[in-house]
Amino acid sequence: MSRSIIWFRNNLRLHDNAALANACRHDQALGLYCFDPGLFRETAYGFLKTGALRLHFILEALENLQEELGKLNIPLKVVIAKPEIVIPELCDRWSIDGVYAQKEHTYEELQVEKLLTEALPDKTQLHFTEGITLFNPEKLPFDLDKMPRVFTDVRKMLEKYGEIPDIVDQPGAREAWPGNEELEQWPGWEAFGLEAETPDERTAFPWRGDEKAALERLESYLWESRRIEKYKFTRNGLVGADYSSKFSPWLSIGALSPRMIYHEVKRYEQEVKKNISTYWLIFELIWRDFFRLVAMQHGSKIFMAEGIRQKPVEWSFDPEVFEKWRTGNTGDDFVDANMKELQLTGFMSNRGRQNVASYLAHDLKQDWRAGAAWFENRLIDYDVTSNWGNWMYVAGVGNDPRDRKFNTQWQAEKYDKNRQYRKLWLD
Ligand SMILES: Cc1cc2nc3c(=O)[nH]c(=O)nc-3n(C[C@H](O)[C@H](O)[C@H](O)COP(=O)(O)OP(=O)(O)OC[C@H]3O[C@@H](n4cnc5c(N)ncnc54)[C@H](O)[C@@H]3O)c2cc1C
């Protein structure tokens, strides 16, 4: 009789989940998700690191995950606790042989991995598998230390020589778990110290945060509506659910696997149509990988004022100026509309993000890290490397040496000519 724990992190799914599949080599398995209390601490800017909309989204994913795991006889335990404390306790209590988790790559997550490794009982083996990225970061066609700075160079090498793993099969049911974790209450809103919020009904992301909804959206964006065929020409839109794929919130918590998207797009290209738009969706997923690799290459520099360029810039932080930006009261209607959308829904288009980030860093000359921290609080698709990487990039301390200042009123005129977007959020 052998037992395992699947420590769920940003892989809240059953499909293409290597950690889950490996854990299911044992006779009995227990699922565990930890809300690290550190996620709810106050930032240096006076708001919490994680906001209620993102929490709401994760809880939806966990509910669905619990239901699906239940069909495999795997209970899901959800706690507010540090993994490095709770996992060793569970290992002792249940005499666990192996703990399985998806590998993370950034500072706080690596710290937790280190502490957990030290705290586990001798008997228990800890296994990490890669699963966040499209390409396998363990088999890169270049030396990570020498990875080129510029996206295009990296993309070309990945496209030519990179390896995208096949989808991992979903495991079968385990023997019943001996405990009664499935009966335990999950922490309620009070336990997180947050007031519950639900997204505004004007949201561009009208779906639940779970794997089921993610797979349905993948199906509908490709096979039913065939919107993917026009993606390259609609992706700069601002209003509605369909101008872009909206995969990012599910990708960020791993309710959807990027490799699943890739293999579905390839199948679509073979069976229905291949064009510049089908290619472009994968192209954008490579941007996502790129920022992850940048973080792996540069470590915690991605969180520093001078970024990975180590460019000394005197950023200021004026709480009043920042507050106006944060709450959508700058007087620039395009920026304000986007900030209201973010505040009320936890989502904002890529076009909007570029503009508001540029406005904060280049027009208001405020510390870009405060903006990145606010995005971290609000975005339901918050992803540590996509967020901090894009912010660095726009602030001019990232990979691109060019000036990334956006003329927000010119952008509004081009992308919101009839003011439909601004009316939606400001009227
Ligand atoms: C300042 C700033 C902060 C951002 N913060 C985040 C974040 O926290 N989480 C996040 O997922 N994305 C972030 N992005 C990237 C991008 O805005 C979102 O991925 C995109 O808007 C999500 O919508 P979508 O899924 O419909 O994208 P689509 O246009 O349909 O793109 C498909 C997928 O490609 C990836 N992608 C697209 N553009 C980018 C990009 N610029 N960088 C990295 N990946 C990309 C995403 O995974 C996305 O789901 C940020 C961009 C900026 C400028």
The ligand as an SDF file (V2000), in Angstrom:
LIG
                    3D

 53 58  0  0  0  0  0  0  0  0999 V2000
    1.2850   45.6160  -18.0570 C   0  0  0  0  0  0  0  0  0  0  0  0
    0.8060   44.2420  -18.4670 C   0  0  0  0  0  0  0  0  0  0  0  0
    0.5320   43.2870  -17.4920 C   0  0  0  0  0  0  0  0  0  0  0  0
    0.1050   42.0060  -17.8660 C   0  0  0  0  0  0  0  0  0  0  0  0
   -0.1700   41.0780  -16.8820 N   0  0  0  0  0  0  0  0  0  0  0  0
   -0.5320   39.8240  -17.2370 C   0  0  0  0  0  0  0  0  0  0  0  0
   -0.7880   38.8370  -16.2520 C   0  0  0  0  0  0  0  0  0  0  0  0
   -0.6640   39.0580  -15.0400 O   0  0  0  0  0  0  0  0  0  0  0  0
   -1.2000   37.6080  -16.6660 N   0  0  0  0  0  0  0  0  0  0  0  0
   -1.3190   37.3040  -18.0000 C   0  0  0  0  0  0  0  0  0  0  0  0
   -1.6910   36.1710  -18.3250 O   0  0  0  0  0  0  0  0  0  0  0  0
   -1.0450   38.2070  -18.9410 N   0  0  0  0  0  0  0  0  0  0  0  0
   -0.6660   39.4520  -18.6190 C   0  0  0  0  0  0  0  0  0  0  0  0
   -0.4210   40.3780  -19.5960 N   0  0  0  0  0  0  0  0  0  0  0  0
   -0.4230   39.9440  -21.0040 C   0  0  0  0  0  0  0  0  0  0  0  0
   -1.7450   40.0920  -21.7750 C   0  0  0  0  0  0  0  0  0  0  0  0
   -2.2670   41.3720  -21.5910 O   0  0  0  0  0  0  0  0  0  0  0  0
   -2.7840   39.0470  -21.3720 C   0  0  0  0  0  0  0  0  0  0  0  0
   -2.2090   37.7610  -21.4000 O   0  0  0  0  0  0  0  0  0  0  0  0
   -3.9610   39.0560  -22.3400 C   0  0  0  0  0  0  0  0  0  0  0  0
   -4.5490   40.3230  -22.3860 O   0  0  0  0  0  0  0  0  0  0  0  0
   -4.9680   38.0310  -21.8850 C   0  0  0  0  0  0  0  0  0  0  0  0
   -6.1160   38.0090  -22.6890 O   0  0  0  0  0  0  0  0  0  0  0  0
   -6.3860   36.7870  -23.6680 P   0  0  0  0  0  0  0  0  0  0  0  0
   -6.2190   35.4920  -22.9720 O   0  0  0  0  0  0  0  0  0  0  0  0
   -7.6860   37.0270  -24.3210 O   0  0  0  0  0  0  0  0  0  0  0  0
   -5.1880   36.9590  -24.6900 O   0  0  0  0  0  0  0  0  0  0  0  0
   -5.0070   36.5010  -26.1960 P   0  0  0  0  0  0  0  0  0  0  0  0
   -4.7390   37.7080  -27.0010 O   0  0  0  0  0  0  0  0  0  0  0  0
   -6.1090   35.6400  -26.6380 O   0  0  0  0  0  0  0  0  0  0  0  0
   -3.6450   35.6820  -26.1550 O   0  0  0  0  0  0  0  0  0  0  0  0
   -3.5930   34.2660  -25.9480 C   0  0  0  0  0  0  0  0  0  0  0  0
   -2.6740   33.9740  -24.7970 C   0  0  0  0  0  0  0  0  0  0  0  0
   -1.3490   34.3970  -25.1070 O   0  0  0  0  0  0  0  0  0  0  0  0
   -0.7050   34.8820  -23.9340 C   0  0  0  0  0  0  0  0  0  0  0  0
   -0.3370   36.2820  -24.1060 N   0  0  0  0  0  0  0  0  0  0  0  0
   -0.8890   37.1900  -24.9310 C   0  0  0  0  0  0  0  0  0  0  0  0
   -0.2430   38.3700  -24.8360 N   0  0  0  0  0  0  0  0  0  0  0  0
    0.7280   38.1960  -23.9130 C   0  0  0  0  0  0  0  0  0  0  0  0
    1.7380   39.0340  -23.3650 C   0  0  0  0  0  0  0  0  0  0  0  0
    1.8950   40.3190  -23.7360 N   0  0  0  0  0  0  0  0  0  0  0  0
    2.5480   38.5240  -22.4200 N   0  0  0  0  0  0  0  0  0  0  0  0
    2.4360   37.2450  -22.0060 C   0  0  0  0  0  0  0  0  0  0  0  0
    1.5120   36.4030  -22.5050 N   0  0  0  0  0  0  0  0  0  0  0  0
    0.6730   36.8750  -23.4360 C   0  0  0  0  0  0  0  0  0  0  0  0
   -1.7090   34.7450  -22.7990 C   0  0  0  0  0  0  0  0  0  0  0  0
   -1.4570   33.5420  -22.1280 O   0  0  0  0  0  0  0  0  0  0  0  0
   -3.0450   34.7060  -23.5280 C   0  0  0  0  0  0  0  0  0  0  0  0
   -4.0450   34.0160  -22.8140 O   0  0  0  0  0  0  0  0  0  0  0  0
   -0.0200   41.6790  -19.2450 C   0  0  0  0  0  0  0  0  0  0  0  0
    0.2490   42.6540  -20.2070 C   0  0  0  0  0  0  0  0  0  0  0  0
    0.6500   43.9180  -19.8260 C   0  0  0  0  0  0  0  0  0  0  0  0
    0.9390   44.9330  -20.9010 C   0  0  0  0  0  0  0  0  0  0  0  0
  1  2  1  0
  2  3  1  0
  2 52  2  0
  3  4  2  0
  4  5  1  0
  4 50  1  0
  5  6  2  0
  6  7  1  0
  6 13  1  0
  7  8  2  0
  7  9  1  0
  9 10  1  0
 10 11  2  0
 10 12  1  0
 12 13  2  0
 13 14  1  0
 14 15  1  0
 14 50  1  0
 15 16  1  0
 16 17  1  0
 16 18  1  0
 18 19  1  0
 18 20  1  0
 20 21  1  0
 20 22  1  0
 22 23  1  0
 23 24  1  0
 24 25  2  0
 24 26  1  0
 24 27  1  0
 27 28  1  0
 28 29  2  0
 28 30  1  0
 28 31  1  0
 31 32  1  0
 32 33  1  0
 33 34  1  0
 33 48  1  0
 34 35  1  0
 35 36  1  0
 35 46  1  0
 36 37  1  0
 36 45  1  0
 37 38  2  0
 38 39  1  0
 39 40  1  0
 39 45  2  0
 40 41  1  0
 40 42  2  0
 42 43  1  0
 43 44  2  0
 44 45  1  0
 46 47  1  0
 46 48  1  0
 48 49  1  0
 50 51  2  0
 51 52  1  0
 52 53  1  0
M  END
$$$$
